[in-house]
Amino acid sequence: MSIFEQKAIQKIFINFKGRSSFIWNIVQLRSLRLIIDRLCEIEAIEKLDFDIHFSVDKEYINSNPHQNMIGLTNIGMSGILGGADSISLAIDHEHESDNIWILSSIHLQYILKEEAKLNKVINPVKGSHGIESMTDELCIKLWNYFQLISGQK
């Protein structure tokens, strides 16, 4: 039986938790897309419809809203540059009723989309030797591991 049962899968949603490592987030997101595309190619699936939602791991949310804005900008940009289909930048749940937390989360997403125009660039990291070589290296390791656990190697 195939890894993917083509008739059963309509759309896949993947939730990726971003961490504080800017480059590593980008590399992992790009590698995830490439590995899924490779699996579809091997399984003879035309094109698997999947979306990657990028959110912030809550351990990286700072209790100070101003420092949080700086950290979330970094993490959010890595999600966008890595090719996430959607992002959500969380607030500290201890301060949910505090308007500054809610406004900073909304404003940050607006800034990344409307002012930085990051939603207009198709592949902003293409051609970046460092990121592409790290992506290739991670894809090779992931593919070898996948073959090992599936008994193909």
C-alpha positions as CSV (number, residue, x, y, z in Angstrom):
1,M,0.0,0.0,0.0
2,S,1.2,3.5,-0.8
3,I,2.4,6.0,1.8
4,F,-0.4,8.2,0.5
5,E,-3.8,6.9,-0.3
6,Q,-4.6,9.3,-3.1
7,K,-8.3,9.1,-2.8
8,A,-8.3,9.7,1.0
9,I,-6.2,12.8,1.0
10,Q,-7.8,16.0,-0.1
11,K,-5.6,18.5,1.6
12,I,-2.9,18.3,4.3
13,F,-2.3,21.1,6.9
14,I,1.1,21.1,8.6
15,N,1.7,23.2,11.6
16,F,5.4,24.2,12.0
17,K,6.5,25.6,15.3
18,G,9.2,28.2,14.7
19,R,12.1,28.7,17.0
20,S,14.6,31.5,17.5
21,S,17.1,30.3,14.9
22,F,16.3,32.4,11.8
23,I,18.3,30.4,9.2
24,W,17.4,27.0,10.6
25,N,13.6,27.8,10.4
26,I,14.1,28.8,6.7
27,V,16.1,25.6,6.0
28,Q,13.6,23.3,7.7
29,L,10.6,24.8,6.0
30,R,12.2,24.6,2.5
31,S,13.4,21.0,3.2
32,L,9.9,20.0,4.3
33,R,8.4,21.2,1.0
34,L,11.1,19.5,-1.1
35,I,10.7,16.2,0.8
36,I,7.0,16.2,0.4
37,D,7.3,16.9,-3.3
38,R,9.8,14.1,-3.7
39,L,7.5,11.6,-1.9
40,C,4.7,12.6,-4.2
41,E,7.0,12.1,-7.2
42,I,7.9,8.6,-6.1
43,E,4.4,7.6,-5.2
44,A,3.2,9.0,-8.6
45,I,0.8,11.5,-7.0
46,E,0.3,14.4,-9.3
47,K,0.5,17.2,-6.8
48,L,-0.4,16.9,-3.1
49,D,-2.3,19.9,-1.9
50,F,-0.8,21.0,1.4
51,D,-0.4,24.2,3.4
52,I,2.3,24.9,6.0
53,H,1.1,27.1,8.9
54,F,4.0,28.7,10.8
55,S,3.5,29.6,14.4
56,V,5.8,30.5,17.2
57,D,6.8,28.0,19.8
58,K,5.5,29.5,23.1
59,E,8.8,29.1,24.9
60,Y,10.1,31.9,22.6
61,I,7.4,34.4,23.7
62,N,8.9,37.0,26.0
63,S,7.0,38.5,28.9
64,N,7.9,42.1,27.8
65,P,5.8,43.1,24.8
66,H,8.5,45.3,23.3
67,Q,11.2,42.7,23.4
68,N,8.5,40.2,22.2
69,M,7.9,42.4,19.1
70,I,11.6,42.2,18.2
71,G,11.9,38.4,18.7
72,L,8.6,37.7,16.9
73,T,9.6,39.8,14.0
74,N,12.7,37.7,13.5
75,I,10.8,34.4,13.9
76,G,7.9,35.6,11.7
77,M,10.3,36.7,8.9
78,S,12.0,33.3,8.9
79,G,8.6,31.7,8.4
80,I,7.7,33.9,5.5
81,L,11.1,33.5,3.9
82,G,11.0,29.8,4.4
83,G,7.8,29.6,2.4
84,A,5.0,29.2,5.0
85,D,1.5,29.6,3.6
86,S,0.3,31.3,6.7
87,I,1.7,32.5,10.0
88,S,0.4,33.4,13.4
89,L,2.4,35.3,15.9
90,A,1.1,34.5,19.4
91,I,0.7,36.6,22.4
92,D,1.6,35.8,26.0
93,H,-1.5,34.1,27.4
94,E,-0.9,35.6,30.8
95,H,-1.5,39.0,29.2
96,E,-4.4,38.1,26.9
97,S,-6.6,40.9,28.3
98,D,-3.8,43.5,27.9
99,N,-4.4,45.5,24.7
100,I,-0.7,46.1,24.0
101,W,-0.2,42.4,23.5
102,I,-3.1,42.0,21.1
103,L,-2.2,45.1,19.2
104,S,1.5,44.2,18.9
105,S,0.7,40.8,17.5
106,I,-1.7,42.3,14.9
107,H,0.6,45.2,14.0
108,L,3.5,42.9,13.5
109,Q,1.7,40.7,11.0
110,Y,0.5,43.9,9.2
111,I,4.0,45.3,9.1
112,L,5.5,42.1,7.7
113,K,2.8,41.9,5.0
114,E,2.0,45.5,4.0
115,E,5.0,47.5,4.9
116,A,7.8,45.1,4.3
117,K,6.0,43.6,1.2
118,L,7.1,40.1,2.2
119,N,3.9,38.7,0.7
120,K,4.9,40.0,-2.8
121,V,8.2,38.1,-3.2
122,I,7.9,34.6,-4.6
123,N,11.2,33.0,-3.5
124,P,13.3,35.6,-1.7
125,V,16.1,33.2,-0.6
126,K,16.6,31.5,-3.9
127,G,20.2,31.8,-4.9
128,S,21.4,32.2,-1.4
129,H,24.3,29.7,-1.4
130,G,24.4,29.1,2.3
131,I,20.6,28.5,2.7
132,E,20.4,26.3,-0.4
133,S,23.4,24.2,0.6
134,M,22.0,23.7,4.1
135,T,18.6,22.8,2.6
136,D,20.2,20.3,0.3
137,E,22.2,18.7,3.2
138,L,19.1,18.5,5.4
139,C,17.1,17.0,2.5
140,I,19.7,14.3,1.9
141,K,19.7,13.4,5.6
142,L,15.9,13.3,5.8
143,W,15.7,11.2,2.7
144,N,18.3,8.7,4.0
145,Y,16.4,8.5,7.3
146,F,13.1,8.1,5.5
147,Q,14.5,5.2,3.4
148,L,16.0,3.6,6.5
149,I,12.7,3.6,8.5
150,S,10.6,2.5,5.5
151,G,13.0,-0.4,4.9
152,Q,14.1,0.7,1.4
153,K,17.8,1.0,2.3
